[in-house]
Amino acid sequence: MNHNLYFTTGEFARLCHVTKHTLFHYDDIGIFSPEYVGENGYRYYSIYQLDVFKIITELRALGMPLKDIKNYLQERSPQNLFRLLSDENKKLDETLRRLRRARCFLEEKYLETKEAMDTANDTVFCQRLPASPILISLPFNNMNEAEYVDAFTKLIGDSLDVYCHSTYCGIKTRDMIDKDPEDYAYYYMKPVLTEDSTVQDPNLSWSERPEGNYLVILHKGDYSSLNTAYASLVHYGDVHGLLLDEYFYEEEVIDHMAVKEYSEHVTKIMVRIL
């Protein structure tokens, strides 16, 4: 035995940043054993086993069960390695996509929450907003209760397919804002967009909140008090001679994720200046 090419259990464990117990366990279950066992019972691992152990470590980090890793190692071949790496690369790509979407969601939620905390309640201001795709429901006009439930259920189901924010959002038209506070032309969901977002599914009902300068107000209170916020926006536009678009976009930015009571919710209402 060339001692320059072999390591004791302790040496190999330190080299691989694991404990000796891990090596003993892998040996016990037959997944990774020392290449040489001396007459004195000492275990020795070959330098050539480092790559195999690295593969085990990386596959474990990806969530592959030890049983599956063991099965692969027992049937290892270039062809099986190729298939294994191809399958794991696909799984890793999907994991990375999920992580990017999660990070995008958290970043957007962070910015929304910060804006709500930093902005005075019921203060009207102007904000430049980019174009934003939205997934809309069927129009709610003249729907009976069963049709309304079906339309809302379909929107929620569609939003799960494209990974949307869970916050409920509504679109009102100008002639709706003095009516029932919970009356909307549409509900909509905001997709979480990342750099590798796929093309929007043409089978879903997509629309767009257009780019432009918007009058914005953030209102703290439950749904029944929202009409006062809408009235403030319209009044501000009238006083300053602004022509406002037909559609008002309403989004909860502080919701049950942050507070327990509806009276503590903060709603952001936006209308584009024409």
Secondary structure as GFF3:
##gff-version 3
##sequence-region A 1 274
A	DSSP	three_ten_helix	3	5	.	.	.	ID=ss1
A	DSSP	beta_strand	6	8	.	.	.	ID=ss2
A	DSSP	alpha_helix	9	16	.	.	.	ID=ss3
A	DSSP	alpha_helix	20	28	.	.	.	ID=ss4
A	DSSP	beta_strand	36	37	.	.	.	ID=ss5
A	DSSP	beta_strand	43	46	.	.	.	ID=ss6
A	DSSP	three_ten_helix	47	49	.	.	.	ID=ss7
A	DSSP	alpha_helix	50	61	.	.	.	ID=ss8
A	DSSP	alpha_helix	66	74	.	.	.	ID=ss9
A	DSSP	alpha_helix	78	118	.	.	.	ID=ss10
A	DSSP	beta_strand	125	129	.	.	.	ID=ss11
A	DSSP	beta_strand	132	136	.	.	.	ID=ss12
A	DSSP	alpha_helix	145	162	.	.	.	ID=ss13
A	DSSP	beta_strand	169	173	.	.	.	ID=ss14
A	DSSP	three_ten_helix	174	176	.	.	.	ID=ss15
A	DSSP	beta_strand	186	189	.	.	.	ID=ss16
A	DSSP	beta_strand	206	209	.	.	.	ID=ss17
A	DSSP	beta_strand	212	220	.	.	.	ID=ss18
A	DSSP	three_ten_helix	223	225	.	.	.	ID=ss19
A	DSSP	alpha_helix	226	239	.	.	.	ID=ss20
A	DSSP	beta_strand	244	254	.	.	.	ID=ss21
A	DSSP	three_ten_helix	262	264	.	.	.	ID=ss22
A	DSSP	beta_strand	266	273	.	.	.	ID=ss23
###
